[in-house]
């Protein structure tokens, strides 16, 4: 088993198991191991695997696991792989087949989310008693009442007669809706495996680069600058309704092909286009944008065949809505995505296409080619919003790729297996320990509040990435953090992040909510600061960036440099400072001026909710220091708290006059 699969296997006895693991980390095989144990050793009758689309069903086909030392084989009879069956997902044939499987002695069925929904609508959740339901790409589920699959999952949990395994590479949704309610999520045992752990465990792939490139005019004029024909690449062109689209998807594909070379025919077996390069080399291009269903289906079938394992089988794939979620091409080195992607879930899924490990593949890259904001073409505020989405996605991806952080109060004592540097652990010192096998980082912070409840400890251990995802999707936080020069950093780290934590985990008490907030803010801020120092150190030493080692080196240097790394310092760092630097390097001065003007124009006075939160901070300030915050203090955060107190006092007076 791979390391991630071993972590899942250790929890195979749990009736509710949530696997948060990046694309290409081996979730499908992990599910097979667990499902076979539940079928053969835990007394469950059958296993039902749900996938979002038919093509992903191939990932759960029969596998002779016993040939590799496992105690049983994973066998799916062709009759029960409903992803291969003809007809629509709501057809009577597929629903009847689902019912026939439940009445049979066979053990495994694979179907789409849609087929499952229609079958359960007809048969009821009680028909699934004593069975395992495994949901792949679990982020398709939502706690929203209009999400039918989510309703059925909740019904299964409430009935508590079936086992559930939920698998996802991105446990957050583009619409920011919760995947599960806090009460339902608390029923699950969570296994989290990060991108960093995945890369550390790979044999070949060790670096993943994230890049955002800006263009003016038509993207077709600049695509050649970012498309390297020597790299195995997937190109995702924009949706025809997107403003980045040139209005004719076929001509867009033709333009990309013209940048590669001359047309040299079509492979009759696969439908791949043959493009001859100036050096005589012939590229094999799979066009999944073709409007002819027969040609497109032939190409798609070729990509789903076993020949995809051959490195020379295909060189470039051009797609519109395909080759994303669940698509498996281990040789892909570069994913070039054209146009904004507002959904961070989609960004993670796209990046996952390039993160398979393969011989000779030491680096992989995700590039997003996006339009430079231009006030003469689009409304400035829309351009600002789209640019922030790109920067937010960039921040999130850098966090996802970071080592897993664990924060402890200062002077907690050394932990076996951690490397504390040449001097070792020092009582009263600024200690940071690194696990050399996993890359996990443990940092001591003075004044850090520890979570008290079991659920709060789980959130700090498993959900920090989701909290940061929500934070960087919060438009007000990003806009003000990047462009408001008068912003007090504590306002976004304490108030905005505090609000996000309260909304996501209302079941936690105030103390645990504050502990969770501190952990999330510390992770984001220390990552940004450590990355900056590490890259600086790496650049001075070698002249080039080495992100994997630079981050660790930077964090160690941070621990040595800071005299007293406490929570006030963490809160006082603006986590979006680096994002502004990225934006400044990418856009010209004129555009930056318009962007800043747009953000400044959108500034508004305090809302009642913000003022109330500031007043609560002011109460804690007074308890600690014996005096209330002063509006004339040289400390900008103290002045901001005083402003909140004054706002609430004024509001109370106005309401008192209105009722007098």
Secondary structure, 3 states (H helix, E strand, C coil): CCHHHHHHHCCCCCCEEEEEECCCCCHHHHHHHHHHHHHHCCCCCCEEEEECCHHHHHHHCCECHHHHCCCCCECCCHHHECCCCCCCCCCHHHHHHHHHHHHCCCCEEEEEHHHHHHHHHHHCHHHHCCCEEEECCHHHCCCCCCCHHHHHHHHHHHHCCCEEEEEECCCCCCCCCCCCCHHHHCCCEEEEECHHHHHHHCCCCCEEEEEEEEECCCHHHCHHHHCCCCCCEEEECCCCCCCCCCCCHHHHHHHHHHHHCEEEEECCCCCCEEEECCCCCEEEEEECCCCCHHHHHHHHHHHCCHHHHCCCCCCEEEECCCCCCCCCCCCCCEEEEECCCCCHHHHHHHHHHHCCCCCCCCEEEEEEEEECCCCCCCCHHHHHHHHHHHHHHHHHHHHHCCCCEEEEECCCCCCCCCECCCCCCCCCCCCEEECCCCCCEEEEEECCCCCCCHHHHHHHHHCHHHHHHHHHHCHHHHHHHHHCCCCCHHHHHHHHHHHHHHHHCCCCCHHHHHHHHHHHHHHHHHHHHHHHHHHHHHHHHHCCCCHHHHHHHHHHHHHHHCCCCEHHHHHCCCCCHHHHHHHHHHCCHHHHHHHHHHHHHCCCCCCHHHHHHHHHHHHHHHHHHCCCCCCCCCCHHHHHHHHHHHHHHHHHHHHHHHHC
